[in-house]
Amino acid sequence: MAIISSSRGAEKYEQGDYQGAIADFTRAIEINPRYADAYLKRGNAKDELGDYEGAISDYTKAIEVNPRYADAYYNRGVVKYDLEDYQGAIADYTNAIEIDPQHADAYNNRGNLRSSSEDNQAAIADFDKAIEIDPQDDYYYYNRGNSKFNLEDYQGAIADYTKAIEINSQDSDHYTNRGIAKELANDLEGACGDWRRAVDLGDQKPVEWVKYQCS
């Protein structure tokens, strides 16, 4: 019965009926209080409704039931990030990685937090690992490019933004940031081309740059 209730809750979650999903996951937990997956999924539904503390409580319970539940650590880290508990988020991403060394998103998210705290070399190491696991995610390259940019390695940043564009040519941020790196690498013509493309894709930030720097 617990599995049936959880499956029904998963269907409601996919349909956007988060309250209904929570009710079904709660029923599954009442039937089987050791059902770690039901806690995780109920936490996801609570997160969608903005009940972040409730989500953390459910993820924590899932971890108590199954201390090797990498996704519960990862999801709790995401919510802690939303609550600006950055050190807590890093700790949870690290736990997820220790349990599942192939968790690319955990490396990526930890890398972003390390980059935000100006620990760019450690961030690059995390992005390197994420790319090694999943070389087809454009944002892993984009994020690594940002860390290289922070270290003033503009050519390295350009190479990563270029790879991100090869994978996803419709993301304006890739062009905007590559343009900035090109400008700082004394390639204004290349920068202008990227900024124009970013504007075409809907990014308004480079409009003034094109107007005043690009003939």
Disulfide bonds with the S-S distance in Angstrom:
Cys192-Cys214 1.90
